[in-house]
Amino acid sequence: MDKIKITNLEVFCHHGVYKEENVLGQKFLVSVELYAQLSAAAKKDDILQSVNYGQVCHFIKEEMEKNTYKLIETLTEKLAEAILIHFPLVEKIKIEVKKPWAPILLPIETVAVEMERKWHLVYLSLGSNLGDKESNLNVAIDMLRTNPRCKVTKVSNYIQTEPVGGVEQGDFLNCALELKTLLSPEELLDYIGKIEQKLMRIRTIHWGPRTIDLDILLYDYEVIYSERLIIPHPQMQYRGFVLEPMCTIAPEVKHPVFGKTMYQLYQEYLKQ
């Protein structure tokens, strides 16, 4: 991926643990590496298809001046996320914030914090078989769209499927979606929980009826196994209602454990 570098942008602002730092202010130096696809801008000599580094510099200055944080770590984190959200062409950022006048009563050149943040590629499965099923799916997707740390990039068609698990209940309406997010897997799981709570998902019967069901299928190419979360979803290869819509939006995406594409997994499922 291509990269734009901005080195040691100087901004005078009011961040720090001590009251004097918040009142008097001090100098900070900000360096960023912005990762984006710049080939179209280069070929057409068109700044509108690139990331305008002048606008980025002014944006950094404005963000640093309008907020006050105690920790340079917080400042760095907030800047990274704000730049990723405000400049849609930027896929990843490396950022360093230096504090030349750190009040430690010892001779020092700078104290600095470096961070790397990026948009993560995620696939979710959604289903509903209570109430207005289509409306439930639409509301869940809209809640993802309205979160500034999420970008819904693809949504499959809605398909009607029979329930699994042996519990007698109505048919489901299912879909899959592709999402870019700044949320960690755990943060995304928490936000999904808020969506389910908003739509009054009640977990009383395992595999029972529900107004909404959201599952994280894939998160980048990561394999995660914790008390709260297993990624890739451990049952996705056995579920036609997951694989069928996934094949319409991401047929060539590979399962990070099996090394097979969604299309291959779906063909294997159909042969069972």
C-alpha positions in Angstrom: 0.0 0.0 0.0 1.2 3.5 -0.7 2.2 6.0 2.0 2.2 9.7 2.7 4.5 10.9 5.5 4.2 14.0 7.6 7.1 14.6 9.9 7.2 16.8 13.1 4.2 19.0 12.6 4.5 21.5 15.4 1.3 22.3 17.5 1.1 24.3 20.6 -1.8 23.1 22.8 -2.8 22.2 26.4 -2.3 18.5 27.2 -0.7 17.1 30.4 -1.2 15.7 33.8 -0.2 19.0 35.6 -2.5 22.0 35.9 0.3 24.2 34.6 0.5 22.2 31.4 -3.3 22.6 30.8 -3.1 26.4 31.5 0.1 27.5 30.0 0.3 24.9 27.2 3.3 23.5 25.4 4.7 22.4 22.1 4.0 19.0 20.6 5.5 17.4 17.5 3.3 15.0 15.4 4.5 12.7 12.7 2.1 10.4 10.8 2.3 7.8 8.0 -0.9 7.5 6.1 -1.5 4.3 4.1 -3.8 4.5 1.1 -4.1 3.5 -2.5 -2.6 6.4 -4.4 -2.2 5.0 -7.9 -5.4 6.6 -9.3 -4.3 10.0 -8.0 -0.8 9.6 -9.4 -2.0 8.5 -12.8 -4.5 11.3 -13.2 -2.5 13.9 -11.3 -5.7 14.6 -9.3 -5.5 15.7 -5.6 -9.2 14.8 -5.2 -8.2 11.1 -5.5 -5.5 11.4 -2.9 -5.2 12.3 0.7 -4.6 16.1 1.0 -1.7 16.3 3.5 -2.4 20.0 4.0 -5.9 19.2 5.1 -4.5 16.5 7.4 -2.1 18.9 9.0 -4.8 21.5 9.7 -7.1 18.7 11.0 -4.5 17.5 13.4 -3.9 21.1 14.7 -7.7 21.6 15.2 -8.2 18.3 17.0 -5.3 19.0 19.3 -6.4 22.5 20.1 -10.1 21.8 20.8 -9.5 18.9 23.4 -7.4 18.6 26.6 -6.1 15.2 27.7 -4.0 14.3 30.6 -2.1 11.5 28.8 -0.1 11.7 25.6 -1.3 8.1 25.1 -4.9 9.3 25.0 -4.0 12.2 22.7 -2.3 9.8 20.2 -5.2 7.3 20.3 -7.8 10.0 19.7 -5.8 11.6 16.9 -5.3 8.2 15.1 -9.0 7.4 15.2 -10.1 10.9 14.2 -7.9 10.9 11.1 -9.1 7.4 10.0 -12.7 8.4 10.4 -12.4 11.9 8.8 -10.2 10.9 5.8 -12.0 7.9 4.1 -9.1 7.0 1.8 -6.8 6.3 4.7 -6.8 2.5 5.5 -4.0 2.5 8.1 -2.1 5.1 10.1 1.2 5.1 12.1 1.4 8.1 14.4 4.0 9.5 16.8 3.3 12.3 19.2 6.4 13.9 20.8 6.5 16.0 23.9 9.7 18.0 23.9 9.1 19.9 27.1 8.1 17.0 29.3 8.2 18.2 33.0 10.4 15.6 34.6 13.1 17.9 36.0 15.8 16.1 34.1 17.5 16.9 30.8 15.6 15.1 28.0 15.1 15.7 24.3 11.6 14.3 23.9 9.1 11.9 25.2 7.1 10.2 22.5 4.2 7.7 22.0 3.8 5.7 18.8 0.7 3.9 17.7 -0.5 2.0 14.7 -4.2 1.8 13.9 -6.2 0.6 10.9 -9.6 -0.4 9.6 -10.2 -4.1 10.2 -12.2 -6.2 7.7 -15.0 -8.1 9.4 -17.9 -10.3 8.3 -21.1 -10.7 10.3 -24.1 -13.0 10.1 -27.5 -11.6 11.0 -30.8 -13.4 11.5 -34.3 -12.8 12.8 -37.5 -14.9 13.2 -39.7 -12.9 15.5 -41.8 -9.8 14.8 -41.0 -7.8 11.7 -38.0 -9.8 10.6 -37.0 -7.5 7.7 -37.3 -4.4 9.9 -35.2 -6.1 12.6 -32.4 -6.7 10.2 -32.7 -3.2 8.8 -32.5 -1.6 12.3 -29.4 -3.7 13.2 -27.6 -2.7 10.0 -28.5 0.9 10.5 -27.1 0.9 14.0 -23.8 -0.4 12.6 -23.9 2.3 9.9 -24.4 5.1 12.4 -21.4 4.1 14.5 -18.6 6.3 13.3 -16.1 3.5 14.1 -17.9 1.2 11.7 -18.4 1.3 7.9 -20.8 -1.2 6.3 -19.4 -1.9 2.9 -21.5 -4.8 1.6 -24.8 -6.4 2.5 -26.1 -9.6 1.0 -29.7 -10.2 0.0 -32.0 -11.4 2.7 -32.8 -15.1 2.5 -35.5 -17.2 4.2 -34.2 -20.3 5.9 -35.5 -23.0 8.1 -34.4 -23.1 11.8 -31.7 -25.4 13.0 -31.2 -27.0 16.4 -34.5 -28.9 16.8 -36.5 -26.2 18.5 -40.0 -25.7 16.9 -40.2 -22.1 15.7 -40.8 -20.0 12.6 -38.5 -19.6 9.6 -35.6 -17.1 9.8 -34.6 -14.2 7.6 -30.9 -14.2 7.3 -28.1 -12.1 5.7 -24.4 -11.5 5.9 -22.5 -8.2 5.7 -19.0 -6.9 5.3 -17.8 -4.3 7.7 -14.7 -2.2 8.2 -14.3 -1.2 11.8 -11.9 0.4 14.2 -13.4 -1.6 17.1 -11.4 -4.5 18.6 -13.1 -7.9 18.5 -14.2 -7.5 22.1 -15.5 -3.9 21.5 -17.4 -5.1 18.4 -18.9 -8.0 20.5 -20.0 -5.4 23.1 -21.6 -3.2 20.4 -23.4 -6.2 18.9 -24.8 -6.8 22.4 -26.1 -3.3 22.5 -27.9 -3.8 19.1 -29.4 -7.1 20.4 -30.5 -5.3 23.6 -32.1 -2.5 21.5 -34.1 -5.0 19.6 -35.0 -6.8 22.8 -33.2 -10.1 22.1 -34.0 -12.5 24.9 -31.8 -15.5 25.5 -34.1 -18.0 27.1 -33.9 -21.1 24.9 -30.7 -22.2 23.2 -31.2 -22.1 19.4 -34.6 -20.7 20.2 -36.6 -17.9 18.4 -35.1 -14.3 18.6 -35.8 -10.9 17.3 -32.2 -10.5 16.2 -29.1 -12.6 16.2 -25.7 -11.2 15.2 -22.5 -13.3 15.0 -18.9 -12.3 14.2 -17.8 -14.8 11.5 -14.4 -13.4 10.5 -12.2 -10.6 11.8 -9.3 -9.9 9.4 -7.5 -13.2 9.1 -7.3 -13.6 12.9 -7.8 -16.7 14.9 -9.1 -15.9 18.4 -10.1 -18.2 21.2 -11.1 -16.7 24.5 -13.7 -17.1 27.2 -15.9 -14.5 25.4 -15.2 -15.0 21.8 -14.2 -17.6 19.2 -13.2 -16.4 15.7 -13.7 -17.7 13.1 -17.2 -18.7 14.2 -16.9 -22.4 15.1 -20.1 -23.4 13.4 -20.1 -21.4 10.2 -18.9 -24.2 8.0 -22.0 -26.2 9.0 -24.5 -23.5 8.4 -26.0 -22.9 4.9 -27.8 -19.8 6.2 -24.3 -18.3 6.8 -22.4 -19.7 3.8 -25.0 -18.9 1.1 -25.1 -15.1 1.8 -21.4 -15.1 2.4 -20.9 -16.5 -1.1 -22.8 -13.5 -2.6 -20.5 -10.9 -0.9 -17.2 -12.6 -0.3 -16.9 -15.9 -2.2 -13.1 -15.8 -2.4 -12.5 -14.9 1.2 -10.6 -17.7 2.9 -11.3 -19.4 6.3 -8.2 -18.7 8.3 -8.2 -22.2 9.8 -9.3 -24.4 6.9 -7.7 -22.3 4.2 -10.8 -22.8 2.0 -12.9 -20.1 0.4 -16.5 -19.4 1.4 -17.5 -20.8 -2.0 -15.6 -24.0 -1.4 -17.1 -24.4 2.1 -20.6 -23.9 0.7 -20.1 -26.5 -2.0 -18.9 -28.9 0.6 -21.9 -28.1 2.8 -24.3 -28.8 -0.2 -22.8 -32.2 -0.6 -23.5 -33.2 3.0 
